[in-house]
Amino acid sequence: MTNDTDVLVAGGGPAGLIFSEEAKRSGLEITLLEKKPEIGTPSHCAGLVSINGLYRIGVEPPADCIESVIYGAKIHSPSNHVFEIKSKNPLAYALDRVSFDKFLAKRATSQGVKISLDTEVVHLLKKDDLIGFQSSDGNVLHSKMAVSSEGITGHLLEEAGLQSISRSSCVPALQFEVCDVDIDEHIVQIFFGRKYSQNFFAWIIPTGKNGARVGLASNEQNNLEKLNLFVKDKLNSPLKRSELSGIITLGGPIKRTCSDGFLAIGDVCGQTKPTTGGGIVTGGICAKIAAKAVKVAIEKNRTNCGELKKNYEKKWRKELGGEFSHMLMARRVLNNLSDKTLDRIFKTIIESDISKDIAESSDMDFHSDAIERIFKNSLKGRIIYLVTKDVIKNLFT
Ligand SMILES: Cc1cc2nc3c(=O)[nH]c(=O)nc-3n(C[C@H](O)[C@H](O)[C@H](O)COP(=O)(O)OP(=O)(O)OC[C@H]3O[C@@H](n4cnc5c(N)ncnc54)[C@H](O)[C@@H]3O)c2cc1C
């Protein structure tokens, strides 16, 4: 049987598009199938991406994707103790995710990646060395390797013999695009506390021209009610332009991300930051590593799991595994803190120099430096005591 292409990719979000472009550049033939009729729509993202991170994945978004340049963040405790991280240099962009994904798709197609829209991959066909996708239009395509970058709704991993991400680590999110708001255009705001969110936080991301994306993720059922309350409390009921919902995955990566002739990248395998739910940069880093691994595997004609493990799984874990573990630990601690304890920690941070320390190390993608600064500070004992007390209380009650 002849192959239709070297690599088949399911899913045209950032991870799939970055992978495809990079793999095509290395000389492989790539066909990407995307179930939606248009790349990027509807958006399911707040679009906050660090500039360092974009640099790291080699993506320079054009001006028309950038809605606002972000220089810092204001972090609010449940009772509104606030500390601010502010830099002289731009730290992040608020991106228009629809335009951004379209930009990534254009980059990929201009290299020669074939994108088939409105085509859902319904089955992964795997027998001996044969790999294929069966799509919703009834067609079957064959290739040397297959990649899933299906995002949170992906279902091909199980057919590839891999575990899916745990649904219990997924948190539903809701977001409004609003206009006519009076906020600092360069500062994002994060709000902790159970009034608006259980197990995550609420956010305000300025999008320029008096606009903002306002959202929250929470494990409770009443996100719409909570978001309406949040918007009324913080922004005095501005004009709502649109609404979106989505799922944020916070459980970290799954145990295995490749099998014979197959690998997974991005949200579908939990390569998403457990602290903030951001996945564009981390998924992009893994996509680039995956592209190199696939090239080597196809060139050597060794697409078995062992080879992919060596060149993909081990390499992305070496690059990001430590960060994911740190963030997972911080997420677990945060989920177990009461509002009262959070308030006390914020007060401690504000009254000490730690907030200045955090500001100095405010790399938005790689939080472990900031986390270490908190835990290594001389106030460590006090904070850990408060945190631990809460964690233990929550474990046994
Ligand atoms: C409310 C919200 C806010 C967020 N805010 C941020 C943020 O500010 N910054 C940040 O970095 N991250 C953010 N994220 C996370 C970010 O959106 C994801 O990490 C990122 O989109 C993951 O990229 P991906 O390519 O892995 O998956 P996706 O972007 O989900 O892309 C997957 C694609 O695959 C397609 N697909 C799925 N199944 C199939 C199939 N079987 N066949 C064909 N196509 C298929 C889907 O239609 C989709 O286009 C947010 C998420 C949510 C829900």
The ligand as an ORCA input file, in Angstrom:
! r2SCAN-3c Opt
* xyz 0 1
  C     -11.067     30.044     28.592
  C      -9.655     29.680     28.225
  C      -8.680     30.631     28.303
  C      -7.341     30.320     27.960
  N      -6.423     31.298     28.011
  C      -5.137     31.028     27.638
  C      -4.161     32.056     27.623
  O      -4.445     33.194     27.972
  N      -2.895     31.723     27.234
  C      -2.544     30.452     26.839
  O      -1.365     30.193     26.513
  N      -3.465     29.460     26.851
  C      -4.747     29.723     27.218
  N      -5.694     28.729     27.193
  C      -5.273     27.376     26.782
  C      -5.097     27.334     25.271
  O      -6.288     27.719     24.639
  C      -4.701     25.922     24.875
  O      -3.621     25.492     25.675
  C      -4.294     25.845     23.411
  O      -5.338     26.229     22.569
  C      -3.898     24.400     23.110
  O      -3.539     24.283     21.768
  P      -3.713     22.881     21.035
  O      -3.255     23.098     19.653
  O      -3.147     21.808     21.863
  O      -5.306     22.626     21.047
  P      -6.487     23.489     20.440
  O      -6.140     24.915     20.354
  O      -7.695     23.113     21.252
  O      -6.650     22.933     18.980
  C      -7.140     21.634     18.725
  C      -7.775     21.638     17.344
  O      -8.059     20.301     16.966
  C      -9.327     20.235     16.348
  N      -9.789     18.846     16.520
  C     -10.145     18.228     17.664
  N     -10.425     16.922     17.439
  C     -10.231     16.723     16.103
  C     -10.340     15.577     15.278
  N     -10.664     14.364     15.786
  N     -10.113     15.719     13.951
  C      -9.741     16.928     13.438
  N      -9.619     18.049     14.176
  C      -9.834     17.944     15.509
  C     -10.141     21.267     17.091
  O     -11.246     21.709     16.326
  C      -9.101     22.385     17.295
  O      -9.083     23.293     16.237
  C      -7.027     29.001     27.546
  C      -8.017     28.022     27.495
  C      -9.328     28.363     27.816
  C     -10.388     27.288     27.740
*
